[in-house]
Amino acid sequence: MGLLRFAVKTFRLSLMRVGAGWMFALLTFNFNRVTIADLGAMAVIVTTLIGLHHFISFFQVYWGRFTDRYPIFGLRRTPYVILSNIGAALIFMALPSIAVGLGERSLVATLEAFGLIFLFGVLMALNGSSSNALIAEVTTPKERGAVVAFIWATVIISGIVSAGVSRVIMPQYSPETMQYLYNLTPIIVTVTVLLGVLGLEKPITPEEHRRLLLAAPEKGEAGPLETWRVATSLMGRNPQVRGFFLFVLLAIMGIFLQDAILEPFGAEVFGLQQKDTAAFQQAWGAGALLGMLVIGILSSIFPISKKTIATVGGLGVASGLAMLSIAALTHQQGVIMPALMIMGLGIGLFDVGALAMMMEMTIEGQTGLYMGLWGMAQGLGNGFANVISGLGHTVMIESGIASPAFGYGLVFGIEALLMVIAIGILRGISVQEFKGLTRQDLTTALAMDTAS
């Protein structure tokens, strides 16, 4: 009976994340490909757009603290997860027409795009902090590795499914088929989040809420600027917080510099069609699923630390990216799929190890604050990755300074180096030392915030 309850809980937590997987996949394998390669938009504008919502990730710290402090009907996570998912999904219905405007280099369309993606970023910051906090609060440390593996497998599967649906509905770009594809988003997101999250969280009483917030200041509102001061104070005082933040930032950059330009790479270097480049998402997604399956089996047999899992995964990602760099520089199309599979295997291992560590790097009563802090590092890493990759494309390739093969090869090589550096930082992180230092640091930071 206990095993059945665990399975149902894990499945429902996974359903909660299906919508996010679908939305992010559409942005990073379809919207980027269509606007850059098919419609001729400036790459730096498109990738900055895709990365914009990540730069708003400081809202994750605010939303995390906000949901800690302000339950709705005794629920600190569920209402925020539902509202943020549905709100973000509705934005996708406007993106196909925005893509056409970007291709025409329209200033109005560009401003509209930045406004919509900014709103998307605020909503997804709320979604990320509240859903991660919910996962951390309804699972035990013993359960967490398996739960995280299953959730991320589901997210990746949703991305693979969206790529498959895209290949069927839109093998080649047309405005009508793109609009139909994107109109599916609110339906898919709403159904999956409601099935996943309703009834999962146990309401807390006002007394329980006060006990959880015993270290939190009661004076004033915890606005974004106040929350940001708390976060920066924690990073300044605690080397473990600072080191883990930097690790997450660099590792995410190391994974996602390729994300917004991978499909244009296939189009510009090898002349592949949309249905062919959509298969890239399926290739690395399959590798990630295999990596999660393998580590799930091994973890059930051997006591493998989360740090070791993240380390091996990060080195696998670096190896796959190095192979992609070689494929670009030598124009060897046959290397792409093996490289993506190896990169995917590494991503699968890394996601399980790193996210489980993120959930361990929290303290009771302030889970939302710390998950928001780590989410902010993820968001900034993604944002910088998108802007840098698009800027590199525009400066090197669109300007004619470098060939597409050389430009893409350089970006993939830089990614591999960033991941290696991140893994070096990870080796100095200790969850036990973090737990010992952070309670006093948090009390001091919150006290300073109240005094100001």
Residue pairs with C-beta under 8 A, 6 or more apart in sequence:
6 143
9 138
9 139
9 147
9 200
10 143
10 146
10 147
10 150
10 151
11 150
12 195
12 196
12 197
12 200
13 134
13 135
13 138
13 139
13 147
13 150
13 151
13 196
13 200
14 150
14 151
14 153
14 154
14 155
14 196
15 154
15 192
15 193
15 195
15 196
15 197
16 81
16 131
16 134
16 192
16 193
16 196
16 197
16 200
17 131
17 151
17 154
17 155
17 158
17 196
18 154
18 155
18 158
18 188
18 189
18 192
18 193
18 196
19 85
19 88
19 89
19 158
19 185
19 188
19 189
19 190
19 192
19 193
20 85
20 124
20 127
20 128
20 131
20 155
21 154
21 155
21 156
21 157
21 158
21 159
21 162
22 158
22 159
22 161
22 162
22 185
22 188
22 189
23 88
23 89
23 92
23 124
23 185
23 189
24 159
25 158
25 159
25 162
25 163
25 281
26 92
26 162
26 166
26 181
26 182
26 185
27 50
28 50
28 259
28 260
28 281
29 159
29 162
29 163
29 166
29 262
29 263
29 277
29 278
29 280
29 281
30 162
30 166
30 170
30 178
30 181
30 263
30 274
30 278
31 46
31 50
31 95
31 99
32 46
32 47
32 50
32 260
32 261
32 263
32 264
33 263
33 264
33 267
33 274
33 277
33 278
34 99
34 173
34 178
34 274
35 41
35 46
35 99
35 102
35 103
36 43
36 46
36 261
36 264
36 393
37 263
37 264
37 267
37 268
38 103
38 173
38 274
39 99
39 100
39 102
39 103
39 173
40 103
41 99
41 102
41 103
41 105
42 105
42 394
42 398
43 261
43 264
43 390
43 393
43 394
43 397
43 398
44 387
44 390
44 391
44 393
44 394
44 395
45 102
45 110
45 390
46 102
46 260
46 390
47 260
47 261
47 386
47 387
47 389
47 390
47 391
47 393
48 386
48 387
48 390
49 102
49 113
49 114
49 117
50 117
50 259
50 260
50 386
51 260
51 382
51 383
51 384
51 385
51 386
51 387
51 390
52 114
52 117
52 118
52 121
52 383
53 117
53 118
53 120
53 121
53 122
53 124
53 125
53 379
53 383
54 121
54 378
54 379
54 380
54 381
54 382
54 383
54 386
55 121
55 379
55 380
55 383
56 118
56 121
56 122
56 125
56 379
57 121
57 125
57 128
57 375
57 376
57 377
57 378
57 379
57 380
57 382
57 383
58 125
58 224
58 228
58 231
58 376
58 379
59 121
59 122
59 125
59 126
59 224
60 125
60 126
60 128
60 129
60 371
60 372
60 373
60 375
60 376
60 379
61 129
61 227
61 228
61 230
61 231
61 369
61 372
61 373
61 375
61 376
62 125
62 222
62 223
62 224
62 227
62 228
62 372
63 80
63 125
63 126
63 129
63 130
63 368
63 372
64 129
64 130
64 133
64 367
64 368
64 369
64 370
64 371
64 372
64 373
64 375
65 222
65 227
65 230
65 366
65 368
65 369
65 372
66 222
66 227
66 368
67 76
67 77
67 80
67 126
67 129
67 130
67 133
67 368
68 76
68 133
68 212
68 213
68 216
68 365
68 366
68 367
68 368
68 369
69 213
69 216
69 222
70 76
71 203
71 204
71 209
72 79
72 80
73 79
73 203
74 203
74 204
74 205
74 209
75 201
75 203
76 130
76 133
76 201
76 204
76 209
76 368
77 130
77 131
77 133
77 134
77 137
77 201
78 134
78 197
78 198
78 200
78 201
80 126
80 127
80 130
81 127
81 130
81 131
81 134
81 193
81 197
82 193
82 194
82 197
82 198
83 126
84 123
84 124
84 126
84 127
84 130
85 127
85 189
85 190
85 193
86 186
86 189
86 190
86 193
87 119
87 123
88 120
88 123
88 124
88 127
88 189
89 185
89 186
89 188
89 189
89 190
90 186
91 116
91 117
91 119
91 120
91 123
92 182
92 183
92 185
92 186
93 182
93 183
93 185
93 186
94 112
94 116
95 116
95 182
96 175
96 178
96 179
96 182
97 109
97 175
97 179
98 109
98 112
98 113
98 116
99 178
100 109
100 175
101 108
101 109
101 110
101 112
101 113
102 109
102 110
102 113
121 379
125 375
125 379
128 375
128 378
128 379
129 368
129 371
129 372
129 375
130 368
132 358
132 359
132 371
132 375
133 367
133 368
133 371
134 197
134 200
134 201
135 144
135 147
135 148
135 151
135 359
136 144
136 359
136 362
136 367
136 371
137 201
137 367
138 200
138 201
139 147
139 359
141 360
144 356
144 359
144 360
145 299
145 306
145 352
145 356
146 296
146 299
148 351
148 352
148 355
148 356
148 359
149 292
149 295
149 296
149 352
150 292
152 288
152 292
152 348
152 351
152 352
152 355
153 288
153 289
153 292
153 293
153 348
156 285
156 288
156 289
156 292
156 348
157 285
157 289
159 281
159 285
160 281
160 282
160 285
160 286
162 281
163 278
163 279
163 281
163 282
163 285
164 278
164 282
165 181
165 184
166 181
166 274
166 278
167 274
167 275
167 278
167 279
169 177
169 180
169 181
170 177
170 178
170 181
170 274
171 273
171 274
171 275
172 273
172 274
172 275
173 274
204 212
211 365
212 364
212 365
213 365
214 365
215 365
215 366
215 439
215 442
215 443
215 446
216 222
216 365
216 366
216 446
217 446
217 447
217 449
217 450
218 450
219 450
220 226
220 450
226 449
226 452
227 369
227 372
229 445
229 448
229 449
229 452
230 369
230 445
230 446
230 449
231 369
231 372
231 373
231 376
233 441
233 444
233 445
233 448
233 449
234 241
234 373
234 438
234 441
234 442
234 445
235 241
235 242
235 245
236 242
237 441
237 444
237 445
238 434
238 437
238 438
238 441
240 361
240 429
240 430
240 433
240 434
240 437
240 438
241 361
241 373
241 434
241 438
241 441
243 425
243 428
243 429
244 357
244 361
244 374
244 377
244 429
244 434
245 373
245 374
245 377
246 377
246 425
247 422
247 425
247 426
247 429
248 354
248 358
248 374
248 377
248 378
248 381
249 377
249 378
249 380
249 381
249 384
250 381
250 418
250 419
250 421
250 422
250 425
251 314
251 350
251 354
251 381
251 418
251 419
251 422
251 423
251 426
252 377
252 378
252 380
252 381
252 382
252 385
253 381
253 382
253 384
253 385
253 388
253 415
253 418
254 314
254 317
254 318
254 321
254 415
254 416
254 417
254 418
254 419
254 420
254 421
254 422
255 317
255 347
255 350
255 385
255 415
255 419
256 381
256 382
256 385
256 386
257 385
257 388
257 389
257 411
257 412
257 414
257 415
257 418
258 265
258 321
258 324
258 389
258 411
258 412
258 415
259 382
259 385
259 386
259 389
260 385
260 386
260 389
260 390
261 389
261 390
261 393
261 408
261 411
262 277
262 280
263 274
263 277
263 278
263 280
264 277
264 393
265 328
265 404
265 408
266 272
266 276
266 277
266 280
266 336
267 273
267 277
268 397
268 404
268 408
269 328
269 331
269 404
269 405
269 408
270 331
270 333
270 336
280 336
280 340
283 337
283 340
283 341
283 344
284 320
284 340
284 341
284 343
284 344
284 347
285 344
286 341
286 344
287 340
287 341
287 342
287 343
287 344
287 345
287 346
287 347
287 348
288 344
288 345
288 347
288 348
288 351
289 344
289 348
290 344
290 345
290 348
291 313
291 316
291 344
291 345
291 346
291 347
291 348
291 349
291 352
292 348
292 349
292 351
292 352
293 348
294 345
294 348
294 349
295 304
295 309
295 348
295 349
295 352
295 353
296 352
298 304
299 309
306 352
306 353
306 354
306 356
306 357
306 360
307 353
307 357
307 426
307 427
307 429
308 353
309 349
309 350
309 352
309 353
309 356
310 349
310 350
310 352
310 353
310 354
310 357
310 423
310 426
311 353
311 423
311 426
311 427
312 346
312 349
312 353
313 345
313 346
313 347
313 348
313 349
313 350
313 351
313 352
313 353
313 354
314 346
314 350
314 419
314 420
314 422
314 423
314 426
315 346
315 419
315 420
315 423
316 342
316 343
316 345
316 346
316 347
316 349
316 350
317 343
317 346
317 347
317 350
317 416
317 419
318 346
318 415
318 416
318 417
318 419
318 420
318 423
319 342
319 343
319 346
319 416
320 339
320 340
320 341
320 342
320 343
320 344
320 345
320 346
321 339
321 343
321 412
321 413
321 415
321 416
321 419
322 412
322 413
322 416
323 335
323 338
323 339
323 342
323 343
324 335
324 336
324 339
324 340
324 343
324 408
324 412
325 408
325 409
325 410
325 412
325 413
325 416
326 332
326 335
326 339
326 409
327 333
327 335
327 336
327 339
328 404
328 405
328 406
328 408
328 409
328 412
329 405
329 406
329 409
331 405
357 429
357 431
358 371
358 374
359 371
360 431
361 370
361 374
361 431
361 434
362 370
362 371
363 370
363 435
363 438
363 439
363 442
366 442
369 442
389 411
392 407
392 410
392 411
393 407
393 411
395 401
396 402
396 406
396 407
396 410
397 403
397 404
397 407
397 408
402 410
